[in-house]
């Protein structure tokens, strides 16, 4: 119960790493508001969000789901306001929403580039700013954790629109740590490696690719959302009370295995 009595917001919380994080925060004692985006398949996404809410409530915690496109600043304002209304305040933000539609560099469509930057970086900026203002107003500090990626540190031929946004999220947490430290708000990022989620399930369904990653990863397996969620819970807790501006790789050792 590292987070007993805490109140949290998780963006992109209906599936993948976001669902794992939201559930783990609840396991550790937090009430959790999740954000999700209905997109083209609204019924599927709404059902996924209900599943996350049910998972949070199974731990005896309060939960709400707020639909909205995180690229739109008003979504962050609405999300934080509803979380505060439901729980009485905000102690933890996990800025997790992100997309990664693979595409080649030389013919990258402008609208795809702008969408990825808008969701992954601009959206993260808005929600961090909104949550930080709420935490500052409360006067009791807080913890902000952003989901960056191992892709912030390495390149990808089909990810030229994605990797800069994840480097930007990492940099945002470093600068926000300086800006918000005087208010007792800690800002850190996690950098997941090869984690099995909806965002890369098709890519990792290739047996040869799975075998390649399993061989490259010193711990011998792909990660799952719970591997990331436990690290996020630590960073959100008082056990990390002197940790800010940090970036923790959660990759099974993939990044350091250069040989």
C-alpha positions in Angstrom: 0.0 0.0 0.0 2.6 2.5 -1.1 0.0 5.0 -2.3 -2.8 4.6 0.3 -5.1 7.6 0.2 -3.5 9.1 -2.9 -5.5 10.4 -5.9 -4.1 9.7 -9.4 -4.8 10.5 -13.1 -3.5 8.2 -15.8 -3.8 9.3 -19.5 -4.2 6.5 -22.1 -5.4 4.4 -19.2 -7.8 2.0 -21.0 -5.3 -0.5 -22.5 -1.7 -1.5 -22.5 0.8 0.2 -20.2 -1.8 2.7 -19.1 -4.2 -0.1 -17.9 -1.3 -1.8 -16.1 -0.3 1.4 -14.4 -3.8 2.4 -13.4 -4.4 -1.1 -11.9 -1.1 -1.1 -10.0 -1.7 2.3 -8.5 -5.1 1.0 -7.2 -3.4 -2.1 -5.9 -1.1 0.2 -3.9 -4.1 2.2 -2.5 -4.8 5.1 -4.9 -8.1 6.2 -6.4 -7.6 6.6 -10.1 -9.1 8.6 -13.0 -8.2 7.4 -16.4 -8.4 9.2 -19.7 -9.1 7.3 -23.0 -9.8 8.4 -26.6 -12.9 6.9 -28.3 -11.4 7.2 -31.8 -12.8 5.3 -34.7 -14.1 2.4 -32.6 -15.9 4.1 -29.8 -17.7 1.1 -28.4 -14.5 -1.0 -28.2 -12.5 1.8 -26.5 -15.4 2.5 -24.1 -15.6 -1.2 -23.2 -11.8 -1.2 -22.6 -12.1 1.8 -20.3 -14.9 0.1 -18.4 -12.6 -2.9 -17.9 -9.9 -0.8 -16.4 -12.4 0.9 -14.1 -13.6 -2.5 -13.0 -10.0 -3.6 -12.3 -9.4 -0.5 -10.1 -12.7 -1.0 -8.2 -11.8 -4.6 -7.6 -9.1 -3.3 -5.2 -11.8 -1.3 -3.3 -10.7 2.0 -4.8 -12.7 4.8 -6.5 -12.4 5.1 -10.3 -13.7 7.2 -13.2 -13.1 7.2 -16.9 -13.0 10.4 -18.9 -13.1 10.3 -22.7 -11.2 12.8 -24.7 -8.4 13.5 -27.2 -5.3 14.3 -25.1 -4.0 16.5 -28.0 -6.7 19.0 -27.2 -5.8 21.1 -24.2 -9.4 21.2 -23.0 -9.2 17.4 -22.5 -6.6 17.9 -19.8 -8.5 20.6 -18.2 -11.7 18.5 -18.1 -9.8 15.4 -16.9 -8.1 17.1 -14.0 -11.3 18.9 -13.0 -13.3 15.7 -13.0 -10.7 13.9 -11.0 -10.6 16.6 -8.4 -14.4 16.7 -8.2 -14.5 12.9 -7.8 -11.7 12.4 -5.3 -11.2 15.8 -3.7 -7.7 16.5 -5.1 -4.8 15.2 -7.2 -1.5 13.8 -6.0 -0.2 11.7 -8.9 -0.2 12.2 -12.7 0.9 9.5 -15.1 1.2 11.0 -18.5 1.1 7.9 -20.6 -1.1 8.4 -23.7 0.9 7.8 -26.9 0.6 6.5 -30.5 3.2 4.9 -32.8 1.8 4.2 -36.3 4.9 3.0 -38.2 5.7 4.8 -41.4 8.7 5.4 -43.6 10.6 8.7 -43.4 10.8 9.9 -47.0 7.1 10.0 -47.6 5.8 10.8 -44.1 2.4 12.5 -44.5 2.3 15.8 -42.8 -1.0 15.1 -41.0 0.5 11.9 -39.5 3.6 13.7 -38.2 1.5 16.4 -36.7 -0.9 13.9 -35.1 1.9 11.9 -33.4 3.6 15.0 -32.1 0.3 16.4 -31.0 -0.7 13.3 -29.0 2.7 12.2 -27.7 4.4 15.5 -26.9 1.9 18.4 -27.0 -0.7 16.4 -25.2 1.8 15.4 -22.5 2.8 19.1 -22.1 -0.8 20.2 -21.6 -1.7 17.5 -19.0 1.5 18.0 -17.1 0.9 21.7 -16.9 -2.7 21.3 -15.9 -1.9 18.8 -13.2 1.0 20.8 -11.9 -1.2 23.9 -11.4 -3.7 21.8 -9.5 -0.9 20.4 -7.3 0.6 23.8 -6.7 -2.8 25.2 -5.7 -3.2 22.3 -3.2 0.2 23.1 -1.7 1.1 19.6 -0.7 3.4 18.7 -3.6 2.9 15.7 -5.9 4.4 13.2 -8.3 4.4 13.3 -12.1 5.6 10.4 -14.1 5.7 10.4 -17.9 6.0 7.4 -20.2 8.9 8.0 -22.5 10.5 5.1 -24.3 13.8 3.4 -25.1 13.1 5.0 -28.4 14.1 8.3 -26.8 17.7 7.0 -26.8 17.9 5.0 -30.1 16.7 5.5 -33.6 14.1 3.7 -35.8 13.8 3.9 -39.5 10.0 3.6 -39.3 9.7 5.8 -36.2 11.2 9.1 -37.3 7.9 10.8 -36.2 7.8 8.9 -32.9 11.3 8.8 -31.4 11.6 12.7 -31.3 8.4 12.9 -29.3 9.7 10.4 -26.7 12.9 12.2 -26.4 10.9 15.3 -25.9 8.8 13.7 -23.1 12.1 12.7 -21.4 13.3 16.3 -21.7 10.0 17.7 -20.6 10.3 15.8 -17.3 13.8 17.1 -16.8 12.8 20.7 -17.2 9.6 20.3 -15.3 11.6 18.8 -12.4 13.5 22.1 -12.2 10.4 24.3 -12.6 8.3 22.4 -10.1 10.8 21.4 -7.5 10.1 24.5 -5.4 6.5 23.4 -5.2 7.4 19.9 -3.9 6.4 18.3 -7.2 8.7 15.5 -8.4 8.9 14.8 -12.2 10.4 11.6 -13.6 10.1 9.4 -16.7 10.1 5.7 -17.4 11.6 4.4 -20.6 10.0 1.1 -21.5 11.8 -1.2 -23.9 10.1 -4.0 -25.8 6.8 -4.3 -24.0 3.9 -6.4 -25.3 1.0 -4.0 -25.8 -1.6 -3.2 -28.5 0.7 -0.6 -30.0 3.3 -3.2 -31.1 1.4 -6.5 -30.9 1.3 -6.9 -34.7 5.0 -6.1 -35.0 5.9 -8.6 -32.3 3.7 -11.3 -33.7 6.4 -12.2 -36.2 8.1 -15.3 -34.6 11.6 -14.3 -35.9 11.2 -10.8 -34.4 10.2 -12.2 -31.1 13.1 -14.6 -31.1 15.4 -11.8 -32.0 14.2 -9.7 -29.0 14.3 -12.6 -26.6 17.9 -13.2 -27.6 18.9 -9.5 -27.3 17.2 -8.9 -23.9 19.6 -10.1 -21.1 16.6 -11.1 -19.0 15.5 -13.3 -21.8 11.9 -12.1 -22.4 9.7 -9.3 -23.6 8.3 -7.1 -21.0 4.6 -6.7 -20.0 2.7 -3.7 -18.7 3.0 -4.8 -15.1 6.8 -4.5 -15.4 6.4 -0.8 -16.2 3.6 -0.3 -13.7 5.6 -1.4 -10.7 8.3 1.1 -11.5 5.7 3.9 -12.0 4.2 3.1 -8.6 7.6 3.3 -7.0 8.3 6.7 -8.5 4.9 7.9 -7.4 5.5 6.8 -3.8 7.3 8.4 -0.9 10.0 5.7 -1.4 11.2 7.9 -4.3 10.9 11.2 -2.3 14.4 12.3 -3.3 14.1 11.3 -7.0 13.2 13.9 -9.5 14.4 14.6 -13.1 15.3 10.9 -13.4 14.7 8.6 -16.3 14.5 4.9 -15.6 14.9 2.3 -18.3 12.5 -0.6 -18.0 13.8 -2.8 -20.7 15.2 -6.0 -19.3 18.7 -4.7 -20.2 18.0 -4.3 -23.9 19.6 -0.9 -24.2 23.0 -1.9 -22.7 23.3 -5.1 -24.7 25.3 -3.7 -27.6 27.3 -6.8 -28.6 
